[in-house]
Amino acid sequence: MNAHPEVKKLKDMVEYQEGAVVSRTIIDKKTGTVTVFAFDKDQGLSEHTAPFDALVYILEGKAEVVISGKSYYLEEGDMIVMPANEPHALKAVDKFKMLLVMIKEE
């Protein structure tokens, strides 16, 4: 553990890469993770499920989040919870950055 916590801007913790999705894990514990992502335009994560709820918070840009076949369009400042065991996918409408928080049950 860092003896002296640092104040950082989430947006600055990952940079966009052309044609790619970039991620950086900030916290990785058995009880959950906090990860920052940067998606280039038209990049995404294909449909999948997770055994726990996941909170997505848009830091900048615009994203399409699909949960159980329904599309949601999010932009900077928006958040949505993707429920456990529901199929979901994400796609960059414009390039975007997001914070993903997953809390696991013990």
C-alpha positions as CSV (number, residue, x, y, z in Angstrom):
1,M,0.0,0.0,0.0
2,N,1.3,3.4,-0.9
3,A,2.2,5.3,2.3
4,H,1.1,8.6,0.8
5,P,-2.1,8.6,-1.3
6,E,-2.0,10.6,-4.5
7,V,-4.8,12.8,-6.0
8,K,-5.2,11.9,-9.6
9,K,-7.6,12.6,-12.5
10,L,-9.3,9.4,-13.6
11,K,-9.5,10.7,-17.3
12,D,-5.7,11.0,-17.3
13,M,-5.0,7.4,-16.0
14,V,-5.5,5.9,-19.5
15,E,-4.8,7.2,-23.0
16,Y,-6.6,6.4,-26.2
17,Q,-4.9,4.2,-28.7
18,E,-6.0,4.0,-32.3
19,G,-8.2,1.0,-33.0
20,A,-7.9,-0.3,-29.4
21,V,-9.4,-0.6,-26.0
22,V,-7.0,0.3,-23.2
23,S,-7.5,-0.5,-19.5
24,R,-5.8,0.2,-16.3
25,T,-6.8,-1.5,-13.0
26,I,-6.7,0.8,-10.0
27,I,-8.0,-1.6,-7.3
28,D,-7.9,-5.4,-7.6
29,K,-9.2,-7.2,-4.6
30,K,-11.0,-10.5,-4.1
31,T,-14.1,-8.5,-3.2
32,G,-14.0,-6.4,-6.4
33,T,-12.2,-4.3,-8.9
34,V,-12.0,-0.7,-10.1
35,T,-10.8,-0.2,-13.7
36,V,-10.5,2.8,-16.0
37,F,-11.0,2.1,-19.8
38,A,-10.3,4.1,-22.9
39,F,-12.2,3.0,-26.1
40,D,-11.3,4.3,-29.5
41,K,-14.3,5.1,-31.8
42,D,-16.1,2.0,-32.9
43,Q,-14.2,-0.2,-30.5
44,G,-16.1,-2.2,-27.8
45,L,-16.5,-5.3,-25.6
46,S,-18.5,-8.1,-27.1
47,E,-21.5,-9.5,-25.4
48,H,-20.7,-11.4,-22.2
49,T,-22.1,-11.9,-18.7
50,A,-20.5,-11.5,-15.2
51,P,-21.6,-13.2,-12.0
52,F,-21.8,-9.8,-10.2
53,D,-23.2,-6.3,-10.7
54,A,-21.0,-3.8,-12.6
55,L,-21.3,-0.1,-12.4
56,V,-20.2,1.9,-15.5
57,Y,-19.5,5.7,-15.2
58,I,-18.7,7.6,-18.4
59,L,-15.8,10.0,-17.8
60,E,-15.8,11.5,-21.3
61,G,-17.2,10.8,-24.8
62,K,-20.2,8.7,-25.8
63,A,-21.0,5.0,-25.5
64,E,-23.7,2.5,-26.3
65,V,-24.3,0.0,-23.5
66,V,-26.5,-3.0,-24.4
67,I,-28.0,-5.0,-21.6
68,S,-30.2,-8.0,-22.4
69,G,-30.7,-6.7,-25.9
70,K,-31.8,-3.1,-24.9
71,S,-29.5,-0.2,-25.9
72,Y,-28.7,2.7,-23.6
73,Y,-26.7,5.7,-24.8
74,L,-24.5,7.3,-22.2
75,E,-22.3,10.4,-22.3
76,E,-20.0,12.2,-19.9
77,G,-21.4,12.1,-16.3
78,D,-23.9,9.3,-17.0
79,M,-23.8,5.9,-15.2
80,I,-25.6,2.6,-15.4
81,V,-25.5,-0.6,-13.5
82,M,-25.2,-3.8,-15.5
83,P,-27.0,-6.5,-13.4
84,A,-25.3,-9.7,-12.6
85,N,-25.8,-12.6,-15.0
86,E,-27.5,-10.4,-17.7
87,P,-25.8,-10.4,-21.1
88,H,-24.2,-7.0,-21.8
89,A,-21.9,-5.3,-24.3
90,L,-20.3,-1.9,-24.8
91,K,-19.4,0.1,-28.0
92,A,-17.8,3.5,-28.5
93,V,-20.2,5.8,-30.4
94,D,-17.4,8.3,-30.1
95,K,-14.2,7.5,-28.4
96,F,-14.9,7.4,-24.6
97,K,-13.4,6.7,-21.2
98,M,-15.2,5.0,-18.4
99,L,-14.8,3.8,-14.9
100,L,-15.9,0.3,-14.2
101,V,-16.6,-0.8,-10.6
102,M,-17.4,-4.4,-9.9
103,I,-18.3,-5.6,-6.4
104,K,-18.2,-9.3,-5.7
105,E,-20.2,-11.2,-3.1
106,E,-18.2,-13.4,-0.8
